[in-house]
Amino acid sequence: MTPALLADLVRTAAVDVLTARGLDPAALPDDVGVERPRNPEHGDYATNVALRTAKKAGVAPRDLAQWLADALATRDGIASAEVAGPGFINLRLAADAQGGIIAEVLAAGDEFGHGTELAGQRINLEFVSANPTGPIHLGGARWASVGDALGRVMAARGADITREYYVNDAGAQIDRFAESLVAAVKGEPTPENGYGGAYIGEIAQRLLEQEPGIADLPEEERHERFKELGVAAMVAEIKASLDAFGTHFDVFFSEKSLHDAGAVEAAITRLKESGALYEKDGAWWLRSTAQGDDKDRVVIKSDGAPAYIAGDIAYYLDKRARGFEKLIYMLGADHHGYIARLRAVAVAFGDPADTVEVLIGQMVNLLRNGQPVRMSKRAGTVLTLDDLVDAVGVDAARYALVRSSVDSTLDIDLDLWSKRTNDNPVFYVQYAHARLASLQRNAADMGVTPGTEYGLLTHPREGDLIRTIGEFPDVVKAAAELREPHRVARYLESLASAYHKFYDSCRVLPMGDEEITELHRARLALCAAARQVLANGLELLGVSAPERM
């Protein structure tokens, strides 16, 4: 019995109790939840439904709790139900009912942890979107891991996800990038506010080899050609880095294409005609203060040129025209102002403000020997995704970046994440999976097959492992709804811990000439379920589940 099924059972029993006593079942909360108590002596699960319902129902909490406990104690799968404190109910499951979680995992396989509550939602998930003027820095690397994991988690709960990368290939930064390439070709210093780093010289040399006469073009034509070819080369490098990192996008969308197609002008005209923009001092303004911005934003400057937000407006409209109902933007630490601005854009087009969702990720710092790592070999002072992967590998990099909530600055100790010891969280989880895979191979060699006598699994460590396995669907659901894929990583560590403790206390396979028993076979089934859930969770994070280590 999974926590979700137990919650359904509690709700059904509560409806019956209230109805039988002439009380209104509508007093029950929508989410009748159960959770594991911190102290295992208090039971397998606990519910506070009586505390949450009693006042509306017009009864004392402990009275309602006792009525409900008495009813639950008679239900199949419940070994005991006891009232505690002001009205909590502690529940213990029958061993065979608890073991039903194992059967559910083995039947669902790769689909265990999936759900349908987000089914029918078309979501555009935009993340990374680093300017095509250099390699992906550590902030973008964090989004490459977190954004990809979030897409996987939401898709697992039924959402239709499109992963999108917005290529900022228009604007002053692209002109500075082209000027930096030209300077490298001519052997001149990097222009003021230009881009340095060895990668600039590498790309410039590559463009010379690709198009030998490019350096001899007239100045304006040369600039445009370096801009076009340089952006294409940088985007290709970015795609290669992301692909090697296991992060793949469905769409790479060009900002320049919006300007070239007249989409920016069309979007602004539409907002002017609808009255969503107002004119002041010769400029056109968006009322972003209505959504909490510190000031209204200029959309069209007094000289008639579009401000940067004009492209964002056209891009929003393009996404909505493609049928997306929810637009999630994953932006860097210096983009807090975009929350109000993008919500104001949604409202300006007549959409609810929450059509837009903005997630802000904080900075990432690399440490070695306890000291900050500040220099990139290739990108100068900017540390990159490739630097991190070179130092610890793809799996450790992805896991390290996704393991913590994005609203806090992240310090990554390269020495820790390079270790092949249990101090390294990704090694700890992957080793548990490899250990389980090895156990299954050994069982096959011995002729031991998984059994179904789950009622034999009465050891406390068995119960703890089963209940931890059963939490997985709720963890994935919460990770999807709260946009917090780090919950999956932390859960996997708790599952690995529960397995290691179980393995140290419960012998799974027979020793020597010992006869194979149903207990051995039931424990093997439990191990198979644990391995399946570890593999499913690692897949959601885009981290491999090794069979051997």
N, C-alpha and C positions, 0 to 999 in steps of 0.2 A: 504494500500500500504506500504510494507516494504521498508526500505532504499535500499535494493538490487533491488527491482522492480523499485523504483524511479530512481536509477542510470541507469538502463536499459532504462527507459523512456527518461532521459536526453541525453543518448548516441544516441538513435534513432532520437530524435529531432535535435541533433547536426549534425548527418549525413545528414538529410534532408535539414537543413539550408545551410551547406557547399556545398552540391550538387546543390541546387537551385541557388547558387551564383557563380557557376563555380569554386569552391575551392575544394581541395583534402581532402576527409574525412580521408585519412591516416595520416593527421596531428593530429588527435585526439589521446590522450594518451590511453594506453591499459586499464587503470583503471579509468573510469570516476566515481569519488566518490562523495558522498554527505555526509554531516555531520550536526549535530545539532549545531546551533550557540550558543555561550555562553549567549548572550542576547536574550531572547525569543521574544522581540519586533522586532527583525530582521527577524522573520519568523520561520517556523517549521524546515526547512532544508536550507542549502546553498551549492553551488557548485562553485569551482574555475576553471571549465573546460575551460572557455573562456580565462582566464589568461594563462593557460598551453598550449593552442592551437594557440593563435593569431599569435605569431611570426612565427611558421612553416607555418601557413596558409597565412601569408603576409598581415594581417589586424590589425587594432588597437584593443586592448583588449576590450575597452568599446563598440566599434561598434559591435564586435562579440557578446558580452554579451547582448546587446540590441536586436539584431536579434534573439538570442536564447531565451531571455526572452519573446519576442513577440510570438514566436512559442510555447513555453511551456504554455503560458497563455491560449492557445486554446485547450490544451489537456485535455482529461477526467481525473478528479481527481485533477487537479491543480486549486486552487482558485485564486492565484495570483503569478506573477513572476516579481521581481523588480531588477534592476541593482543597485549595491552599490559599493562605492569606485572605485578602478582602473579597476574593471571588475568582481567582485563577483556577483552572482545571488542568491537572497533570494527567497525562495519558501514557499508558504503556501498551504497546502493540503485542499481539500474539506473534510468536516467532514465525509461524508459517505465513501470516499476513504481511509481516515486515519483509520476509524473503521474497514476496511477490514482486518487489522492486527489481530483483535480479532477473526474474522472468521477463519483466517489461523491457529492461535494458537489452537483453539478449534477443528479444523479438524485434525491437526497433532498430538495433544495430547503429549504423551511421546516423540515423534519424533521431536517436534519443537526444532530447534537449531541444528539438524543434517544436514549433507551435504555429498557431494561425491568428493570433490576436492582431497582427499587423497586416493580415491579408487584405489585398485590395488597395493598399496605399502605394502610390507611385511617388517615390522619393528621389530627389536629385541630391547626391552627396558630393559636394565639392571640397577637395582637400589637396594639400601640398601647394599647388599653383604658384611655385617659386618662379620669380622672373627669369626669363631665358637669357640671363646675362652672366651666369656662372653656375657652378655645381650646386646641388641641393645642400643647404646648410643644416645644422643640427635641429633647428626648429622645424624645418620642413621634413627632416627625417622622422621626428616624433609623429608628425601627422601622417607620414607614409605608413607607419606601423599602426597608430591608433585609428586613423581613418579607414584603413583596409580592414582592421579587426571589427570596427563598428559596422561597416558594410556587411561583413560576414554574419555578424550577430543579428542584425536587423533582418537580413535575408532568411536566416534560420527561423525567425519568428513570423515569416510570411510576407514581409515587405518586398515590393518590386523596386530594387535598388539600381540606380545608374550612377556609377562612379565617374566623376568628371574632373578634369584638370583644365583650369582657365589659364591659357597662355597669354601673359601680358606682353604682347608683341607690338604694342603701340605706345607712344609717349616718349618723353625726354630720356628715360633710362635706356631705351633702345638706341637712341642717337648717341648717347655717351658710350655705349657698348661698341657701336660701329667705329666711333672715333678712337677708342682704345685699340681696336684691331688694326686700324690704319697706322696708328703710332707704332705699334709693334712691328709692322711690316717695314716701316721707314726707319726703324731703329731709334725712335724718339722716346722721350720720357712719357709715362702715362699722363694723359691730360688731367687737368684739375677736375675732381669729382668723377674721374673715369674709373675703370676696373683694372686692377693689377692681378698678380698671381701668374704662375707659370702656365696655367691653362690658356691665358690670352695669347701668349706666344705660340703655344701648340696649335690652337685653332687657326690663328693667322697663317702659320706655315702650311697647314692643311688646305686652307683656301687658296693659297698661292699654287700649291700642287694641283688642286682641282681646276683652277682657272688661272693659268700663268699670266695672262695679260691684265688681270684685275688691278694691279698696282699702278698701271700706266693710264688708266681711264681718267677722263676729266674729273675734277674734284667732286662735283655734285653727284655725278654718275657713279664714281668710285664709292662714295659714302653710301649711296642707296644699295649698291651691289654688296658691299661688305655687310650692310645691315641685313639684307635678305638672306645671304648665304650664312652669315654668322649666327643669326637666330635659328636657322634650320639645323646647323651643326650643333648648337647648344641644346636644342630640343631633343635631337637624336641622342646626345650624351645623357640628358636627364632621363629619357625613356629607358636607355640601357641600364642606368643605375637602378631605376625603379624595378625593372624587370628582374635584374639580378637579386634584388631585395625581396622579390615575391609579391610586389604590389603592382597590380595591373588595372588600367583605367579603360572604361568603355568609350569615353569621349575625351579628346583633346580639343578644346574649343578656343579659337583664335579671337582675341580682342580686336585685332585689326580688321577681321572680317565684318564685324559690326559696323565699323566706320565706312569700310569700302562699299558695303551693301546699302548704306543709307539708313540702317536700322536705328542708329543713335538719333539722327534728325527726326525720323518718324516717331520714335518714342517720345521725344521732347514736344513735338507738335501735338501729339495726342494729349499730353498732360497740360499743355497751355490751353487747348480747346476745352478741356474738362474743368478748368479752373483750379487744378491741383497745384499749379505753380503760380507765384505772384511776381510782379515786376517792381523793382525798387532800385534807384540809382543807376538805371540803365541796364541792370542785370536781372536774370530770372532766378528765383529762389524756391527751394523745397522747404515746406514747413516741418522740418525734422524735429523741432523742439516739442511738437505735439506728441512725439514718441520718446521724449526724455533726453534728446540731444541738448548740448549746452548752447547751441546756436543753430539757426537755420542755415542751410547750405546753398551756396551758389551752384547752379546747374549750368547756366550760360553766362559767361562773363560779360562785362559791359562792352568789351570789344567784339562781342559776337562769337568768341571761341568757346567750345564746350569745356567745362571743368571735368576733372577726372570722374566725378560721380555720374556724369552723363553716360559714360560707358557702362557703369554698374546698372543704371536704370534700363538701358537697352538690353543688357544681359539678363536682368530679372524677367523682363517681358518675353524674351526669347525662350527662357526656361518654362515659363507658364504656357507659352504657345505650344510647346512640345508636350504638354499634358501633365506636367509634374504638379502634384498637389501640395507637397512639402518641399521646401528648399533649405537644405542644411549647408551652411558655410562654416568650414573649419579654418580659423584664421589665427595669425600669430599674436604674440603678447602686446604688440603696439597697435592693435586694431579694435580696441574696446569701443571707439566711437562709431564703428560700423554697425553695431547692434541697433542703435536708434535709427541710423540713417537707412539701413536696409528695411527695417520695419516700416519706416515712413514711406519708402518706395512702394511697398506692398499696399499700404493704405491709399496712397495716391492713385493706384490703379483699381481701387475698389475692393481689394482683397482684405481678409482679416490680417491683422498685424502678425499673428502667429503662423502665417504661411511661411514666414522666414524664421529660421532658427540659427543662431550664431554661437558657435563654440569657440572659446578662446583658449589657446594653449600657451603655457609659460615656457620659459627658456630651458635649455639643456646645457649642462656643463660636464665636461669630461675631466676625470681625475686619474692621475697615475702616481703611485707612491704618496698618496694623500695630497698631491699638489695639482693645481689646474693645468690642463694641457691647452696651450693657447695658439699654437701654430699648426697650420696645415702644410704639408709638403708641396701640395699642388695649387691650393687656392689662397695662399698667403695667410692672412690673419683669420680667415673664416674657416672654421672646422666643418667638415662635410659628412654626409651620409657615407661616402666611400671610406673616409678616414675611420669611422666607427666600425664599419664592416671589416676593414683590414685588421683592426685591432682585436675584435672578439668573434667575428663570424656572423652570418646572417641570423641564425636562430637566437643567439644571445642578444644581438642588437635589437631584433624585433621584440623579444620578451622584455628586455630592460626598458625599452621605450614605452611599452604598453602597460607595464605593471603598476604604474602609479597614476592617480588622478591627474588630468592635464591642467587643473587649475592651480597647481603648485610647481615651483621650479624643481627640475630634476637633476640630481647629481649622479653620474654614472661612473663608478669606480672600475676602470679597465682591468685592474689586477683581479678584482673579485669576479668579474664576468668572464674572465679568461680561465678561471680555475675549473678543474674537473673534480670538484668536491661538493659535498652537500651544502656548503656555504653559498654556493652559486645557485640561485633559485631555479634557473632554467635547467641546470644539470640535475637538480634534485627531482624535478618533475619528470624530465626525460628518463632519468635512471629508474624511476618507479615503473614507467612504461616498459623499458627494456627488461627490467627484472621480471615483470609479469609475462612478457613475451617469452623469455627464457623458460619460465615455469611451465607455460603451456607447451613448449617444445619438449620439455622433459616429461610432462604428463603423457604426451602422445607416444613417446618412446617406451614408456612403462605400460601403455595400454589403459591409462586412466582417462575416463571420459566424464564430462560434466554431468552432475545429477540434478534432481529436482526436489529432494527431500529437504526443503529449506527450513522446516521446523526444527531440524537438528542444529541449526546455527544459533545457539543460545549463549555463546561466550560474549562478554561485554565488548571485546574488540571486534567481534563479528558484527554485533549490532551497531556499533559506532560506524564501521565501514559501510554497512548497508544504508544507514540513515544519511551519511555523507553523500553517497552515490545518489540517493533519492532527491537531494537538494538541487541537482544540476539543472533541471528544467526551469526552476524558479530563478536560479542565478542568471541563466541566459535571458530569461524574460526581463528581469530587472535591468540587466546590462543593456538590452535593446531599448527599453522604455526610458531609461534615465540617461542613455548615451554614455555609458560608463563601461567600456569593455575591460577595464582593469579588474572588474569584479570577477571575470572569468579566470584571470591569472591567479588572483589570490585564492579563489576556490580550488584551483588545481593544486596549489601548494598544500591546502588543508586536506585534499583527497590523498595526495601522495603521503602526507604525514599519517593519515588514518591507515593507509595500506601498510606502510613500513611498521607501524605499531602492531597491526594485526599479524603480519608475517612473523614478527619476533615472538608472538605469543601463541600462534595457532599453526600447528604443523599441517601443511596442505597435502603433501604426497607421502605415501607410506615409505618406511625405511627398511632396507634389507629385504627379509622374507615376510615382512608384515603384510597381512591380508588387506586388499583394497576394500574399504567400507563405504557406505553411503555418506558418511561424514566427509571422507576424503573427496568424494565426488561433488558434494554440495559446496564444499570450500573451493573446489576448482571452478565451479560455476560462478561463485562470488568473485573469484579472481578474474575470470573472463569478463564479468560485468565492469569491474574496476578498470581493467585495461581498455575496454571499449569507451568508457567515459573519459579517461585520460586522453585517448586518441581524438575523441570528438572535440574536447576542449582545446587541445593544441591546434587542431584544424581551424577552429574559429579564430585563433590568434595568428594563423599563418606560420606556425612553428611545427617542425617535423616531429613525428613520434617514432623514434628509432627502435628497431627490433633488437639491436645489439649495441653495446657501448663498451 
